[in-house]
Amino acid sequence: TDATARLDPHHDIADIDRRLFGGFVEHLGRHIYDGIFEPGHPAADDEGFRTDVVELVKELGVSTIRYPGGNFVSGYRWEDGVGPKDERPRRLDLAWHSTETNEVGLHEFQAWLDRVGSDLMLAVNLGTRGTQEALDLLEYANVDTPTTWTDQRAANGRETPFGVKMWCLGNEMDGPWQVGHRGADDYGKLAMRTAKAMRMVDPGVELVVCGSSGRGMPTFGSWERQVLEHTFDDVDFISCHSYYQEHDGNAQEFLASGVDMARFIESVVAIADTVAATKKSDKRIMISFDEWNVWYLHDDQGGQNDKPEEKGWPVAPRLLEDQYNALDAVVFGDLLITLLQHADRVRSASLAQLVNVIAPIMTEPGGPAWRQTTFFPFSITSRLAHGRAVRVPVSSGSFVSAKLGDVATLNAVATVDDEGVSLFVVNRSTTDAATLRVDLAPLVRELDREVSVAEAHLLHDDDLYAANTLADQTRVGVRGADATVDGDLLTVELPAVSWAAIRLA
Ligand code: AHR
């Protein structure tokens, strides 16, 4: 089928906040232990971090990294993870039915972040703990005056503060599975008190209050409204979390996931702005989409879901080790397009997660590390999307999603920076290839010169379910896209179920 679009560099959405390309590392399964940290591995450095994993994380291009959870944080005592290693306690982790050895804590994680070149985003425990413990951690991490906590930090090897900017006020407190789960009113008041007190310690922090764990939560909407009624003046962001998967082999429905994400974002923006209106405030609460990915969470496909409680209390068990296929990667690319399309209000996002646990990077203990299919759309988008996000309306066909109604077959966004323009586009059709013709006239006029294709990447596999595995680590990758510029016209060929990134310079 034929599709047309127009790329006008003045159709701005917003400047892109680099924090849109964040990640998330939780003490969960083999993420830390036997993932990023494996002393004894041939590629481990003197502190036990796998250098092959560090290189892959750098290639992925992750800005901020949210830590240490997730569900894990709601039972975590941060003090367990600092101080002499041989004195650190072993604890039960109720969230993932595991044993936490605390070999890695705040200092070690910061040391790893220094290697990968990413910034720390911390979550405080508002499940089993409260305001005081959040203040203790903030003082330990960010304060520059000698106190008992900051003296301990120095004694533990860190004279200068960590200077952590972004802080999450708990995790998924709306979820009945969460240790210390609370109702919206209860949580809203606790988050408000904690936020006010944290700002007394460090007025420079940016605070994220928990939104819903998903648009499908029974409390979705009323949760956001009630929580923001309490916290509106004291926080900067509200979180969104969302995971997508193919159900019952219905690839077409799965390919509509980007539209679901867009509706989620737009609903939360509407609620946040309604609260602003009732408060007669011009303040705009931004979204931290701090958990997003494909995750085979529901067991209707015969089983990538895990039941940790059936495994006892192991250290670093294999949990949530989803294997991603070509179809997953195309949907994933569309989720990135959707985040960029909402760059005016989504000012931070975290791919959940990074290594081994629903991750773009996999490792084997003592063995190799490799890229899953989802690695490619992330690394390419993070590398090419700079400057401003720009709307690219596409005229294409549509299909009917049982859940979402009419869904456009093609979806695109562009970014414009000083050196050039990047176009990201997905073909969501399971049956039809598309020829996309993009009118570049407004761009060529603005630049006052012709443009040409500098890079063109295509993610597509005739076998939608092809994946990269330990046995075949490079089965799926990206190849050159068929993209040409002729004068004012860019033509891109998009096979059914494909994602492409084109760089014009
Ligand atoms: O990312 C895996 C889990 O998903 C996180 O721990 C939790 O916050 C969410 O439910």
Residues whose N, C-alpha, C, O or C-beta is under 5 A from the ligand:
A	BS01	AHR	G70 N71 F72 E172 A352
